[in-house]
Amino acid sequence: MRPTPVARAAGPSGMMGAMPPMVDPAATFRRAFEIFRAHFAVLYPAALVFALVDAMVSFAVRDQAELLPATLALSLVLNAIFQGMVVELVRDVRDGEADVSVGQLFRGISPVAGRLVAVALVSGIAMGIGFVLLVVPGLILMTIWAVAAPVVVMERTGAFASLDRSRELVRGHGWQVFLTLLLMLLFTLGVGFVAGLVALGAGQVAGSFIEVLLVALVTPVTALVAGVLYLRLLEIRDGRAEVPRGYAAGGE
């Protein structure tokens, strides 16, 4: 009698068993792009507004070095809020809600907006220090905190609790999560390279505007990847893609 396909996979001890669940980086990206295409009319205009505000502020203070920290802080806040809105859309899609608006997404994350900014600030500083010192610590922190923002939105945890929860979910799947982030980085660099080439041939003003248009294509995808990755890790850990109600509810 021939073994079934599942039974053919043998573990280290020689016993037959099914392959353990994994995070598939390619499948994660496919799902993120599916959601992006389905909700392009909501995501792209919102991303474009955030990108335009960020670009205009940066352009206005480009010759004032003393305002650089404030500009970076504004970029961090805008990115954190937008990422939270995108993750909120992922949650709505998971719950079966087909039609969403920018206003609904913003209202959905407004109670945790401060926590999203805090997570972005803490993780950004820590990863920055890690990259400056030895690079590897930065990569490790980037991996274990990959789904901290989705945890804030989905589970309504506090900032530091979200970082711990992200590390807990990623544990055992670090390399798979890292490869997913690497794919995301390559995608971002590829679009940035194209934007740079277009900007060179279009003049300063037109080139800058085209660059903003392309950046607005990247931002939703990276945030969607984080949201999809969170749900997959939750499914692997708990056997279902359902957010645990009341998990570590409240702030710090």
Solvent accessible surface area in square Angstrom, and as a share of the most:
residue,aa,sasa,rsa
1,M,240,1.07
2,R,205,0.75
3,P,74,0.47
4,T,81,0.47
5,P,103,0.65
6,V,93,0.54
7,A,34,0.27
8,R,136,0.50
9,A,28,0.22
10,A,62,0.48
11,G,34,0.33
12,P,152,0.95
13,S,92,0.60
14,G,51,0.49
15,M,146,0.65
16,M,123,0.55
17,G,34,0.33
18,A,74,0.57
19,M,137,0.61
20,P,90,0.56
21,P,73,0.46
22,M,96,0.43
23,V,1,0.01
24,D,71,0.37
25,P,24,0.15
26,A,49,0.38
27,A,37,0.28
28,T,6,0.03
29,F,20,0.08
30,R,141,0.52
31,R,100,0.36
32,A,0,0.00
33,F,61,0.25
34,E,76,0.34
35,I,5,0.03
36,F,15,0.06
37,R,162,0.59
38,A,78,0.60
39,H,21,0.10
40,F,90,0.37
41,A,85,0.66
42,V,26,0.15
43,L,2,0.01
44,Y,34,0.13
45,P,64,0.40
46,A,8,0.06
47,A,3,0.02
48,L,36,0.18
49,V,89,0.51
50,F,41,0.17
51,A,15,0.12
52,L,54,0.27
53,V,54,0.31
54,D,40,0.21
55,A,36,0.28
56,M,121,0.54
57,V,47,0.27
58,S,45,0.29
59,F,114,0.48
60,A,67,0.52
61,V,29,0.17
62,R,144,0.53
63,D,123,0.64
64,Q,73,0.33
65,A,83,0.65
66,E,130,0.58
67,L,64,0.32
68,L,99,0.49
69,P,90,0.57
70,A,62,0.48
71,T,12,0.07
72,L,109,0.54
73,A,54,0.42
74,L,58,0.29
75,S,31,0.20
76,L,48,0.24
77,V,55,0.32
78,L,30,0.15
79,N,79,0.41
80,A,4,0.03
81,I,20,0.10
82,F,3,0.01
83,Q,43,0.19
84,G,0,0.00
85,M,5,0.02
86,V,0,0.00
87,V,0,0.00
88,E,15,0.07
89,L,0,0.00
90,V,3,0.02
91,R,43,0.16
92,D,20,0.11
93,V,33,0.19
94,R,77,0.28
95,D,91,0.47
96,G,64,0.62
97,E,71,0.32
98,A,76,0.59
99,D,122,0.63
100,V,13,0.08
101,S,49,0.32
102,V,63,0.36
103,G,32,0.31
104,Q,77,0.34
105,L,3,0.01
106,F,100,0.42
107,R,156,0.57
108,G,17,0.16
109,I,0,0.00
110,S,54,0.35
111,P,90,0.57
112,V,1,0.01
113,A,22,0.17
114,G,56,0.54
115,R,62,0.23
116,L,4,0.02
117,V,34,0.20
118,A,35,0.27
119,V,8,0.05
120,A,26,0.20
121,L,88,0.44
122,V,43,0.25
123,S,11,0.07
124,G,36,0.34
125,I,100,0.51
126,A,28,0.22
127,M,40,0.18
128,G,32,0.31
129,I,95,0.48
130,G,4,0.04
131,F,76,0.32
132,V,127,0.73
133,L,123,0.61
134,L,129,0.64
135,V,80,0.46
136,V,89,0.51
137,P,45,0.29
138,G,0,0.00
139,L,55,0.28
140,I,94,0.48
141,L,40,0.20
142,M,54,0.24
143,T,9,0.05
144,I,41,0.21
145,W,46,0.16
146,A,17,0.13
147,V,0,0.00
148,A,2,0.02
149,A,13,0.10
150,P,0,0.00
151,V,0,0.00
152,V,0,0.00
153,V,0,0.00
154,M,6,0.03
155,E,7,0.03
156,R,68,0.25
157,T,0,0.00
158,G,1,0.01
159,A,5,0.04
160,F,118,0.49
161,A,35,0.27
162,S,0,0.00
163,L,8,0.04
164,D,78,0.40
165,R,10,0.04
166,S,0,0.00
167,R,97,0.36
168,E,40,0.18
169,L,4,0.02
170,V,2,0.01
171,R,144,0.53
172,G,71,0.68
173,H,29,0.13
174,G,29,0.28
175,W,198,0.70
176,Q,34,0.15
177,V,0,0.00
178,F,43,0.18
179,L,86,0.43
180,T,0,0.00
181,L,15,0.07
182,L,69,0.35
183,L,73,0.37
184,M,37,0.16
185,L,89,0.44
186,L,102,0.51
187,F,55,0.23
188,T,52,0.30
189,L,105,0.52
190,G,37,0.35
191,V,29,0.17
192,G,41,0.40
193,F,137,0.57
194,V,76,0.44
195,A,2,0.02
196,G,31,0.30
197,L,99,0.49
198,V,54,0.31
199,A,25,0.20
200,L,151,0.75
201,G,73,0.70
202,A,37,0.29
203,G,42,0.41
204,Q,140,0.62
205,V,127,0.73
206,A,49,0.38
207,G,1,0.01
208,S,58,0.38
209,F,104,0.43
210,I,51,0.26
211,E,76,0.34
212,V,16,0.09
213,L,53,0.26
214,L,36,0.18
215,V,69,0.40
216,A,0,0.00
217,L,60,0.30
218,V,13,0.07
219,T,34,0.20
220,P,0,0.00
221,V,1,0.00
222,T,32,0.19
223,A,4,0.03
224,L,0,0.00
225,V,1,0.00
226,A,10,0.07
227,G,0,0.00
228,V,18,0.10
229,L,1,0.01
230,Y,0,0.00
231,L,24,0.12
232,R,73,0.27
233,L,1,0.01
234,L,0,0.00
235,E,70,0.31
236,I,29,0.15
237,R,122,0.45
238,D,55,0.28
239,G,66,0.64
240,R,103,0.38
241,A,35,0.27
242,E,104,0.47
243,V,25,0.15
244,P,30,0.19
245,R,235,0.86
246,G,61,0.58
247,Y,69,0.26
248,A,51,0.39
249,A,74,0.57
250,G,34,0.33
251,G,50,0.48
252,E,138,0.62
